[in-house]
Amino acid sequence: MKFVHTSDWQIGKPFAGIRDERKRSLVQHARVKAIERLGEVARDTGADIVLVAGDLFDSPSADKSTVSAACSAIGQIGLPVIAIPGNHDHGGPGSIWEQDFYLREQADLAPNLTVLLEPVPHECDSAVLLPCPLLRRSVSEDPTEWLRLLEIYSSFESDKARIVVAHGSTQMFSGHWEDDERNSAAGNLLDLSRLPESEIDYIALGDWHGTKQVHAKAWFAGTPEMDRFAKGGNHDPGNILLVEVQRGKQPKVTKERTAGLRWNELAFDFADDRALDEFQNRIADLLGQRANEDLLRLTLSGSLGIEASGRLDRILESLEARLLRLKLTNQTHIAPTEAEIDAFTKQTSHPVIANVARQLIERAARADDGARVAHIALRELHSATKEAGS
């Protein structure tokens, strides 16, 4: 059997860190577009089903437009899509999976979607799925515990591949991401070491947003569309997994890229004003001529002269417009060049300007809260003086 293993679509994620409403909408829509790309890969590679290991939606109470968009995209995959609830779209009483609107849209737009809400074997043509759905956001017991009983495996055809589908953190592996939910629930720990390995052919995991193998037969697929900046470590989001399984054989797993957005990171230190050209070249190499396709976490440090600092501000203004999000940490400070100091402080024709400039330069050199204000004032004074001179 060949299938697509995916998880953590989190359709409807709010992306509150993106202030511009139009850009926020583009990032949200990118998650739906990723489903379309996923469907293309599934069809082109001859997959039998698409298996979603939790968090199809970002919330157990997704709004109606989100439900319709997701169901429409799923219906167009054209293959059976089988999902379990995760911690974001957990099942149980009152969950989205029981709401009338979802049930109508699923029936009309995505009749190929099946959501497994109980921990009982689910037989497909050539495999048996062993779902471990989350019926609450966080559970203290291991969701895979029911699979430790050997008698379960004698209740279905022996020649069918057995696929566990679970959502949570393994005890051998956990990780963190920037912009993660601050109140993310603890629990949902999966102890894979206690499962009867010989009875299971593949373990499809969700919750971790990167692609990672954590056991000979167990993988996290990760989110098919990256949705946050990594906080360090070995992260590989934006993929799906193509899996071939056969009873009693090691699974064959191939990673396929599906991400459309680029979540970039750049740290740059300005040694002097000449470094500004290098910075612009680095930005050009990173972004090319793209607009509304990238998000960038940018950390700046070092010092620039007054004019170069103003030029940096214009570059940052352009980045704010081009990027879907600019997450900026700007620790640069103004260090006027000798020529700029001379031009400011030795203006015999404008003694008031010269006196103000000297005070601002002294204030900007201090390591206190007023230094940043002095930097801005210096730039404004420099700009005004240039305009008056021209």
N, C-alpha and C positions, 0 to 999 in steps of 0.2 A: 504494500500500500504506500502511495506517495501522498503527502499532505503538506500544507503550509501551516507552520507553527508561528503564531503571532500573539501579541498581548498589549495591554496598556495603550489602547487607542485613545482613551480618555476624551472622547468626542464631547465638546461643550466646555472644555477647560477655559476658565475666564481670562487668564493671562493679565492679571491686574497690574503687573509691573509695566505694561505698555500703556502709556497715557493717551496716545492718539487713538480715538475710537475706530477710525477707518483702518489703521494699521493693525489694531488688535483684531479686527474682523478678518483681515487677510491671514493672520497667523492661525486663527481658529479654523478658517476654511481650509488651510493647508492640511489639517488633520483628516478632513474628509477626502481631499485629493489623494492622500497617501493610500486610502482604501482602494481608490480606483487603480493606482499603480500596483498595489498588492494583487488585485484581481487580474490584471494583465499578466503578471508573473505566474500566478496560479494556473491560468488557462494555457499560457504558452508552454509551461513545463509539464502539463498533463497531470496536475494534482487532482486527487479525488475529492478532497474536502479542505476547508479552511478551518483551523482550530484556534479559537481565541481564548487564551488562558487568563481571563479576567480583565476587568476595567475596560469594557467596551465603551461605557459612558464615564464621564468624570464625576457624575453625581447620581445618587439613587432617585433624584427628583429632577432629571433633565427637563428643560422647557420643551414646548411642543415643536418649535422650529428645529431644535437640535435632534429630537427624535425622528422627525421626518427626513432630515438630511442624512442621518445615519442609516435609516432603513432604506432610503433610495439608493445610497451607495452600495449597501450590502446586497440588495436585490440585483443590481447590475453586475455583481461578480459572476453570477450564473452558475455557481457551484454551491453545494451544501456548506453552510457556515454554522459551526457548532461552537457555543460559548459557555463559559461559566461566569457567575458573578465574582467580582473581586472586592477589595475593600472600598473602592470608590463607588461601585454600583452594586453593592451587596444586596442579596435577596432578603427573604423574610417578609412578614406582613407589611403591606403598604409600599413595597418597593416598586421601582419603575416597571419591573417585569409583570406586575399584577395590575397596573393602571390601564384603564379602558382605552385611553388615547394610544398608548404604546401598542396595545393588543390589536387595535384597528389598523394602525399604520404598518405593523409587522405583517398582518394578514394581507393587506393590500399591496405593499411595496417590497416586502422581504419575506415571502413565503418560504424561502430557502434557509431562513434563520431558525435554529433551535437553541434554546437556552436551557441548560441542565441545572435544575434547581435542587436536586437531591443527590446524596452520595450513594448512588446505585449504579451498577454496570449499564452501559448504553451500547448496544450492539449495532455496528455498521456492517456493510457488506463484507469487508475483509479485515475488520479490526473491532476490538472491544475498547470503548473509552471508559476510564475509571475516574469519574469527576469528583473533585473535592471543592465544591462551591462554598463561598463565604456567605453566610446568611446574616451576619452582622459585620460591622466595620472592623471589629477586632474580636478575636476569640482566643481564649487562653489555652484551649486544648489544641492539639496538632490536627489540622484538617485532614491529614493523610492517615490518621490512626486506624480508620476502619479497614484499610488495605493491608494491615498486618495479619489478618486472619486468613490462613491458607485455604479454608473451605470456600472462600469467595471464588477462587480461581477454578474450581471444579463445576461452577454453575453455568459455564458457557463453553462454546466450541473450543477444543484444545488447539486447533491449528490457526486460530485468529491471533494477530498481533495484539498485545495488551499495552494500552497507552494511558498513563496517568496524566491528569490535567489538574494542576493546582496553582494557587496564588498565595504567595507569602515569601518570607525570608528563610533561607536554609541556615542551619546552625553553623555550617562551615563557611558561610559567606554572607556578608551584608555590606551595604555601602550607602553613601550619602551624596546628595546633589545640591547645588546651590538653587535658591528659590524653591526649595522643597516645602511641603506643607509644614508649618511650624507646629501644628498640633496633630501631626500624623500619628495614627494609632500604633501602640505597641502590640506585641503579640503576633498571631498568625505565623508562628514558627513551624517550619517543616523539618522533621528529622528523617531524612531520606535513608539514613543508615539502618533504620529499623524495618524497612520494607523488604520483602522477600525478592531479592534481586533477580533470581532465576525465573520468577513468575512474570516479570515485567520487561517489556521491550523498549520503552521510551518514557521519559518523564518530561512533559511539557509544562514549563513554569512561567509564571507571570509575577509582576510586582517590581522587580529590578528593571530599570529603564534602559540598560545596556544589554548587548548580546554577550552571553558568557556561558561557557560550559562549566558545570560544577560537579559533575560525576560522569562516569563513562557513558551513562545513558540519560543524563539530565542536563537540560539547557534552559537558560533564560533567553527568550527570544528578543526581549527589549521592545521599546516602542518603535513603530514603523516610521514615525516622524518625530525627530528630536524636539523636546519641549522645554528645555532648560539648559543653563550653562553647567558644565561639569565642575565639580569642586576639586578636582585633582584625581589622580589614580588612573587606572586602566578602564576607560569607559568606551563603549562602542555602540551608541544608539543609532536609530535610523535604519534598522534592518528587519527582515523577516527570515525565517529559516525554512528551507525545503528539506523535508525529512522523508526518507524511505525506510520502512520498517518491515520486518518479516519475523514471524514467530521463532524465537530462539536464536536470532542473529543480532549482531551489533548494529545499531541504527547508522545509516549514512546521512550526515547532516551537511547541508550547503547553505552558506549565508548569501542573501541577496539584498542589495541596497535599494531602499525605497524612499529615503528622505528627499524632500525637495528644498527645504530651508537650510540655510547655513548659519550655525551658531559659532561665530568666530571669537577668538581671543587674541589680544595683542598687548604687550607691555613694552613701553618705549621710554628711554631715558635721554633727555636732551643735554648733551655735553656743552653745546654752544649753539649759536644761531644757524650755523651751517647744517646742523643735524635736522633742521626742519625739512630740507629737500629730501633727505633720506627717509624721513617719516612719511612724506607724501608718496614716495616711491613704494614704501611698504604697504600703504593703504591701497595704492593702485594695483599692486600685485595681489592683494587680498580680495579686493572687491571688483576689480575690472571696471566695466561700465554698467554694472548691474544696479538696479534700484528696486526697493521693496522685495528683496529676496534674502537679505542677510540681517542677522542680529550680531552685535559686536559688544564684547566686554573689553573696554579699553582702559588701561592703567598708564598714566603719564607721570613722569618725574623729571627732575633736572631743572635747569634754569634757561631762560630766554631773555633777550633784550626786549625793550618796550615795543619796538616795531614788529619784531618777530612774534612776540606774544599776541599782538593784534592779528597777525596773519594766522596764527594757530586758532584763534577764536573764529575766524572766517572758515577755516577748514572744518572745525567742529560743527559750525552751523550747517555746512553742506552735508556732513555725515548725519546729523539729526534729521535732515530732510530725506536723504537717500535710504537710510537704514530703517528697518522695521522697529528696531530698538537699539539705542546707544546707551549702554550701561557704563557710565564714565566715572572713573576716579582720577581726578586731575590734581596732582600734587606738585605741579610745576610752580616756580616762583620767578618773579621778574628780577633780573640782574642787568640793569642798564649798561650798555656798552660805554666805553670811554667817550666815544663820539657823541652818544646820546646825553651823557652827563654834562659834557662841555656845552652842547647845544642848549641844554636846559639852564644850567646854573651860571653861565657866563654871559647871559643876555643883558648887556648894559642898557639896551633900549627898553627892556621890559623887566625892571627890577622886581616887580611884584611876582611875575611868573617865575623868575629865577628863585626867589625866596620860597615860594610855595613848592617848587620842584625839589629844592634841597630838603625841605621838611618831609615831603612824601618819600624821597629816596631813603632818608634815614629811617622813617617809619616802616618802609617795606623791608628793610634789612633785619628788622626785629622778628623774633620767633614768638609772636603773640597774635591774638585775635584780630588786631588792627592791621596786621601786615597784608592780609588779603584785600581789605578795603583800600589800602594804600596802593596796591598793585593795580586795581581797577581804576583808581583815580589818576594814577600815572599814565595809564593807557589813554584815558579820556583827555587828559591835559595834552599829551603828545599829539593825539589826533586833532584836537582843536587848534593847537599851535601850527600844525602843518597846514590845515585848511586856511587859517588866517594868513599864513605866509604865501600860500599859492594864490 
